Amino acid sequence: MKDNPQQDGSLPEGLHADTLAIRAGHRRTDEQEHSEPIFPTSSFVYASAAEAASKFADDGLGNVYSRFTNPSVQTFEGRLAALEGGEACVATASGMAAIMSMVLGLLEAGDEIVASRSLFGSTISLLSKYFGKFGITTHFVELADSEAWRAAMTPKTKLLFAETPSNPLSEIADIAALSELAHAHGAWLAIDNCFCTPALMQPLAHGADVVIHSATKYLDGQGRAVGGAVVGSSALIREVHGVVRTCGPCMSPFNAWIFTKGLETLGLRMRAHCDNALALAQWLEAHSAVARVYYSGLASHPQHELAARQQRGFGAVVGVEVKGGRDAAWSVIDATRLLSITGNLGDLKTTITHPATTTHGRLSETQRADAGIHEGLIRIAVGLEHIDDIKNDLARGLDVL
Ligand SMILES: *Cc1c(COP(=O)(O)O)cnc(C)c1O
């Protein structure tokens, strides 16, 4: 767990996000290193028995053991807390470990969660199957249906949880409205900020209490490591850190260093991702083989104005429905020679996938139809290759439909 360095006085006030991404969180050692070091050590030593006793007693201060105190991990935590505008952050082994640790830390048996139906598949399993076993019930509702959220609230509701923009249809959650609903019922709002990252949106500034990250995606941005994080107030993060410390889903120092260096270019990369994605979405929308494009940056998107108000950019995941159903979608995917056919996203390399038979393949046909995942839908996570090369790779399949 690491506090926000802008708030602990180690950096000047009022720095811009691009500066924090490069400067925040690094406490230089006696070696006077310029770049952030990696501390691959499981434990730390003391000058005396008395010092050891004081470090163990001094909860949260001083290095003890890398399951809960490691300087490389704390550099990443401090930097991400600063970018999200949160008081504190705890890093975890993966995005799933972040969600698990948050729920273990903040909820107990008998509590209820209201969550968006449009969540990452493993998140739905974690909440319904695994937390369900231990007496925490989750009600799933339509992301954009505020009446459904309201109707699902009970006196036991402790947590509201959503991803925005959603995957792969780019639906937008109104964070301020959800936060108002949560707080009126004495519940917390957690937002999975994987798709926007703090470079495009700070959920805490819109009223969320907790931000979840899969660092695996854009925070690294280059597809090198799996990790996650939880950001929020010091009081909430203390509870989540207690889970990580005791249950052990901690981030390794080496992965923390990768994510720290990834954050340095986050703003640059996200702006470039957004530029490429918008250009591609506009080009796809004008193509005669395309039935519909799902991207909140397009004026045709039903929630374009909400996205423009809440975000500084529209992200880089584009859903495109081609005419001709599954055969047409598969032929476009199979005609690519550059794009990677994979379910992952948040990489410099553009990826392409067919949600109905991969990420959403385990749903029944009706569930898929309800979720709007049609057979002709293709998801493109737009990377940073030259936009003309991405278009040409897709045109190979689209132009012959
Ligand atoms: C990938 C992802 C996760 C899970 O993260 P891992 O690092 O793979 O555990 C959670 N939420 C969203 C939105 C994701 O895309």
The ligand as an SDF file (V2000), in Angstrom:
LIG
                    3D

 15 15  0  0  0  0  0  0  0  0999 V2000
   -8.4860   -8.1630  -18.4330 C   0  0  0  0  0  0  0  0  0  0  0  0
   -9.5120   -7.5170  -17.6020 C   0  0  0  0  0  0  0  0  0  0  0  0
   -9.6780   -7.8470  -16.2490 C   0  0  0  0  0  0  0  0  0  0  0  0
   -8.8680   -8.9330  -15.5830 C   0  0  0  0  0  0  0  0  0  0  0  0
   -7.5300   -8.5990  -15.5150 O   0  0  0  0  0  0  0  0  0  0  0  0
   -6.3450   -9.6850  -15.4440 P   0  0  0  0  0  0  0  0  0  0  0  0
   -5.1390   -8.8360  -15.2880 O   0  0  0  0  0  0  0  0  0  0  0  0
   -6.4020  -10.4750  -16.7160 O   0  0  0  0  0  0  0  0  0  0  0  0
   -6.6220  -10.5380  -14.2570 O   0  0  0  0  0  0  0  0  0  0  0  0
  -10.6230   -7.1600  -15.5260 C   0  0  0  0  0  0  0  0  0  0  0  0
  -11.3900   -6.2040  -16.0920 N   0  0  0  0  0  0  0  0  0  0  0  0
  -11.2720   -5.8800  -17.4000 C   0  0  0  0  0  0  0  0  0  0  0  0
  -12.1390   -4.8150  -17.9730 C   0  0  0  0  0  0  0  0  0  0  0  0
  -10.3380   -6.5230  -18.2000 C   0  0  0  0  0  0  0  0  0  0  0  0
  -10.2300   -6.2050  -19.4940 O   0  0  0  0  0  0  0  0  0  0  0  0
  1  2  1  0
  2  3  1  0
  2 14  2  0
  3  4  1  0
  3 10  2  0
  4  5  1  0
  5  6  1  0
  6  7  2  0
  6  8  1  0
  6  9  1  0
 10 11  1  0
 11 12  2  0
 12 13  1  0
 12 14  1  0
 14 15  1  0
M  END
$$$$
